[in-house]
Amino acid sequence: MSSSLTSPSDLLGFLRKSYPSAVSSSTSEADLPSLSHELFPNITYTDNEKVETTQWLTTSSRLATTDEDQAKHAERLGSLNIHLSTRTTLLGAKPSVADIALYHRLAPAVKSWSVEERTGEHGYHHIVRFIDFVQNAPLFGLTVRDEDKVEIDVDDVKFVHKPIDAKEEKERKKKEKAAAAAADGGETTLPVGKGKPEEGARPNKKEKAQDGVQNAEDKARSAIAGDSAQQPKKEKKEKQPKPQKAPPKETPLSPCLIDLRVGHILKAINHPNADSLYVSTIACGDPPGTDNTSEYEGQIVRTVCSGLNGLVPLEEMQGRKIIAVCNLKPVTMRGVKSAAMVLAASPRLKEGEEDNHGGPVELVTPPADAQAGERVIFEGWAGDPEGVLNPKKKVWETLQPGFTTTEGLEVGFDVSAVPQLQGDESSKKSTGKLVTSSGGRCTVKSLTNAVVR
């Protein structure tokens, strides 16, 4: 399957041709992420959509390269096809410059695809539909000559995926619900010929008359028996106090409560609203459906903001393995929700010295063979992590001062730096090295006795 050979300058030329008033001769590659608003001034983009646009621009440029192996290229196309299966555009319904970039870079490749590649059982149906939409939709208004457009025969479909029948799906869910109700004991059986009375339904005249006769008979019986034969009132039973629930068992303080994992940065970009921040797309081994995750290039990922811009070169962030703190409560940083934290080391301040955040900063690096999602723990501190750390308990803030680096450039946990762990058996432990489940140690480049956070 061939791919398009295009450069950013080719894309800019294509944009100038279609949008001469919005894309000037001085517009550069660096301006691409912010062009959406110029091209579509009536559309409002959220901060997350701006970040997503930048990510798709990066993906479109990768799809245009030829030095990538065929399996990886097919994987990217498959992920894109799945993404577009439920969306009209890359952002869902809103047009963006990323749609045009993807069209410009993929159209020549799609043009040469066979019918099997386009609409076969394992073809990229949704990419083909997307290409056809972008090149013809008035929403985009692209200047593309008819002979340059990708010819798409809507009747030439090799394989038709069976759509979900809404009626059948509804009937299936109804049967499942009935089966579940039967398993729970079902409803009370009604006598034959009797239906359930509707809630709030008024009795008819016949029912009222019957009730009246019944009340009169009851009063007559009471009169014959005599008013004196009154039944003694039943004494009210005193309510017994409900037994109090036992307080939840307090989990002992330990660095194992922090969910530290190997993360793989698939992509990192500058934060659209903060000069000191990066926005990274990181695979942390989360299963599908995990809160605060999304899908990118076929992997479940977290969006993570880190204050490393200006301290770690952006190119060093790309495609590398790191250690991520995965159970801090997500926070929104200048409009972008961050769902983890990247561990990095910096020099320890001397007494009286102020932190000017000037660096140097070194990322904590796991062993080369470590896999994304692999748990890392400090030796001697085994145990299960919390689901999400309770911010009120300040577990991270209490334990972080113990995170350090050794003379051998290994990351470790120094129990003597955490006052809350003094005075018991824990205080006798030596500095535990940060290791993967396979025993590999996590390190930094050159900083010893550093602060790790």
N, C-alpha and C positions, 0 to 999 in steps of 0.2 A: 504494500500500500504506500503510495508516494505521498510526500508532504510538500507544502508550499515553501518556496524559497523567497522570503520577503524580509526586508529590514525595516526598522523604525522609520527611516527616511521615506521608504516606499509608502508606508502607512500614512505618514503625514501628508505626502503628495495626494494620496487618495482622499484624505479628509478635506484638504484644501479644494479639491475639485468638486466635492459634494457640498461643502459648507464654506464658501469663500469669505463670507462676512464674519464667520466665527473663528476660522483658523488662518492666521496671518503667516507671512513668510518668516516672521521671527519666532513662531511657535516651535518649541523643541520637544524632544522625547520626554524630558523631565516634566513637561506640561500636560502630558497625556492623562494622568489620573484626574486632573481637575477640569478636563474638557467637557465632561458630561453636561454640566450646567450651561456652558456656552452653546453646545449643540442643541440642547433641549431646555430652553430657559423657563418653560412653564412647569417643569418637573422639579419637585423638591426631593432631595436625597438625605436620608439619615446618615449619621456618622458611620454606622455599621455598613450601610450600603456603599459609602465611599471607600471603606476598607475593602469590601468585597470586590468592588470594581477594580481596585489596584491589584488584588490577588488574581482576578481573571485576566488582566492584562499580562501578568507574569506567565500565567498558564498558556495564553495564546501564543506568546513568544516561544515557549518551550515546544509547543505543538508544531512550530514552524521550523524547528531545527532538524538536521539530518544526521547528526552525530550520536543520536540516542538509539539504543538497541530496539529492535522491532517489538519485543515483548513489552518493554516499558511504554513504548509509543501506543501500542494496542490497549494497554491498561489505562492510559490517560484518555484515549478516545472512548473506552467503555464507561469510565467514570463520568465523562462529559455527557454521554448519551443517557445515562441514568439520571443525571441532574436535570437534563432538559425534558425528561419524560413527563414531568409534572409542571413545567414552566413554559411560558411563551418566550420570555427573554431570560438572560442569565440572572437577572435580579428578581424574576418572577413575572412581572408585567411591565415594569418600567424599562424604557430604552436607556442605554448607556453607551459610552465610547467603547466599552469592552465588547459589546455585541458587534460593533463595526470592525474592531480589531480582529475578533475571532472569525468573522465572515471573510475579511480580506486575506487572512492567513490560511484559512481552511478551504475556501472555495476552489482554488486550483486543484487541490487534492481530491475533493469530492467530485470534481468534474471528470477525473480519471477513474473513479471507482466503478467497479462492475455492478451489475444489478444485484448480485449476491451480497456484495459489500454494502450496498445501499439499503436493500429491503429484504435480504435473506433472513433466515431464522436467527442468525447471529450477527446480522447487519446493524448499521447505525441509523435506524429509522428516524429517530428524533433529531439527530444532527442534520440529516437531509431536510427534514421539515423546517428546522431553524434557518438553514441556509436559504431555502426558498422564501421564507417569510421576510428575512432581513433584506434580501435583494429586491423584493417586490412591494413591500408594505409602504404606504404613504407616511406611516409613522416615522420611518427613517428617511425617506425621500432621497435615496442614494442615486448618484449619477453613474449608472452602469449601462453600457451599451448592450443591446439585446444579444449580440454575438459573444459578449464577454460573460453573460450570465450562465449559471449552471442550469443546463436543460434537465428538467425533472418531469418525467411522465408519471402522473398520478395513477394511471391505470396499470402501470407495469410494476406490480407488487409481487415479490417472490413468495413471501410468507406473511400471513395475516395472524397476528396475535389475537387470541380469543378475548374479547372484552368481557368485563364482569357484568353479568345480567343483574340489574338492580332488583328486579322482582324476585329472582331466584335467591339473591343474597338476603333480601328481606325475609323470605320464607324460611331460609336456613337459620337466621338469627331467632326467628319466632319459635322454631322447633327446639333450638338449643335452650331458649328461655323456659319453654314448657317442660323440657326434660329436667332442667335445674330445679324448677318448682316441685316437680314430682319427687325428685331426690330428697328435697327438704321436708317431705311429708304431704305436699299437695294442699289443696283447699278443702274445706268441709263439704262433703257431698250433700247436695240439695235434694229434697223429695222430687219424684218424677212430676213434671208439670209445673213445678215452682221455679221461678227465676229469681235471681238476686234482686232485691229491691234497690232501686237507684238511690244514691245519696242525695238527701235534700228533697226527694219526691214527696208530694202532699198526699195524704190518704183520701180515697174517694168517699162519696156519700154513704155507700153501703158499709164501708169499713168504719166510718164515724158512728153509724147507727149501732153496729155490733158492739163497739167500745162502750156506748152509752148504756145498753142493756146490761153488759157485764158489770159496769160500775154500780148500777141500781141493785143488782143481785147481791153484790158484795156489801152494800150498805144495809140491806135488809137482814142479812145474816148477822151483821154486827149488832143490830137493834135487838134481835131475838136473844142473842147470847147475853145481852145486858152490858151497859157501859161500865158497870162496876168491875166486871171481870177483865180488867185491863192487864195486859202483859207487863211484867216488870221490865224496866229499861235495862238493856245490856250495858254492863260497865265497859268503858273504853279501855282497851289495852294500852299500856304505856309503850311508846315507841322505844325500841332498843337502839342505842347508839351504834352506828355502823362502825365496823372495825376499821381502824386506820391502816392505810396501805403502808407497807414497809418502805422506807426511803430507798431510792436506787443505790445499788452498791457503788461506792466511789472507786473509780479506776485509779490505780497508783500512777503518780507522775512518772513519765518515762519518754525518752525520745522516740520510742517505737510508736507512740500515738500519732506521730507526724507521718503522713503518707508520702514517702519519698520514692520517686520512680525514675527510671531512665526515660527521657523524652527525646524524640527525633524532630528537630525543626525542619519542616518541609519548605517553609518560606518565611521570610522576615521582611517587613517594609517599614518605612518611617510612619509614625503616627500622624494622621491628617491634621490634628489640632494641637500637638505638643512637640516642640523641638527636642525635648530630652528623652522622648519615649520611642521604642520600637513596638510594632505589633507583629507578633509571631504566630504562625499556624503550626501547632505542635501535636504530634501523635504520641499519646501517653498510654496506649493499650486499653482504652476504655471500650466496653462492649456497646453495640448500637443501642440507642435510646437513653444513654446516660445523660443526666441533666447537664446543661451548659456545654454540650458538645455539638458538633456539626460534622458533615461529611465533606472531605476534600480529596480528590484524586483517588477515590476508592477506600480511603482510610477515615476512621473516626478521629476527630481532632478537637483540640481546645484552642481558643483564641487567648493569647497571653500578652499583656502589656508589660514591658520591662523598661526601667530607667537607665538603659545602657547606651542610648544614643550619645555619641561623643566620647564614650569610654571604651566601647568595643566596636571595631569597624563592622559595618553592615555586611560586608562580604564574608566575615568570619562567622556570622550568624547563620548563613545559608547551609542547609543540608547537614548540619552537625548534630551530634548526640550531646545531650546535657542532662542535668539532674533537675527534676521539677518537684515542687511542693504541691501536691494535688488535692489536699483537703482543707485549704483555707477557704473561708467564705468568699464567693465571687464579689468583686468590686468593679464599679464603673469608673474608668479613668479617662477623663476628658471626652466622654461620649461613647467610649468603646468598653464593653464588658470584658473583664479579664478573669479567667477561670483557673489560674494556677500562678506559680512564681518560679522564675529561673534562679537557681542557686549560683552565686558568684562570690569570689573572695576579694577582699581589699585590705590594705595595710591597717594594722591596729593603731589607733590613735594613742599618742603619748599623753601623759597627764597634763591637763591644761590646754591641750591642742584642740582646735576647732576643726570640724569636718567640713571642708569646702567642696566635697563631692568631686574632686578633681582627678581621682584615680591614683595609681593604676588599678584596673579591675581585671580579674581573670575568671573565666567561666569554669565551673567544676566539671571535669570531664570523666565520664565512666569508661570502663574498659572498651576497647575497639569492637569486641565481639558481643557486647551487651545488646539486648533487643529492646525496642520501645515497649514500655509497660512493665519491664522487669523491676521488681521491688528491690530497693536498697535499704539496708539497716546498719546501725552501728554495732560492731561486735560487742557481745555481752549484753545487748539490749533487745533481745528478740521479743516479739509480741505483735498483736494485731493493731492496725491503726484505727483511729476514730473515723466515722463516716465523713462528717464535716466538723471541724474544730469549733467549739462554742467560743465566740469572740469574748464573751463575758469572763470566761475562765482564764483567758490569756495564756494558753498552753504554749503557743509558738513564741510569744514574747518572753516567757519564763525560761524556755529551754534554749532559745537561739544563742544566748551568750556562750553556751558550751560548744558551739560549732566553731571549729578552728582548723588550722593546717599544721602539720608536723615538720620537723627538720627534713624529713624524707619527702616532702611535698604531697603527703597523703592527707585527705580530709578526715578529721576525727571528731569525737565528742569528749570534751574535757569536763568531767563531772565536778571538779573543784570550782568551776566558774559559775555553777548554779547553786546558790545558797539553799534553795528549797530541797535539794537532794543531799544535804549534809546531815551527819548525825545518825545515819543508818548504814546498812550493809552496802548500799549503793555508793556511798562516799569512798569505799575502799577500792572501787574499780579503777583500773588504769584507763588511759585515753583509748576509747574504742574506735577502730578504723571503720570508715564508711565502705561497705562491701556489697556486691551484688549477691544474688542467691547462689551463683556459681563460685563465689569466693574472690572475684576480681575486685581490686581496690580503685576507689575514685580519687583523682589527683587534680592538682593545678600546675601551671607552668613553672612559676618561680617564687611565689609568695609563701614565706614560712611564718608561723605564729600569726596568721592573718585572721581577720573576722570573716566569717562565711554567713551570708544571708541572701 
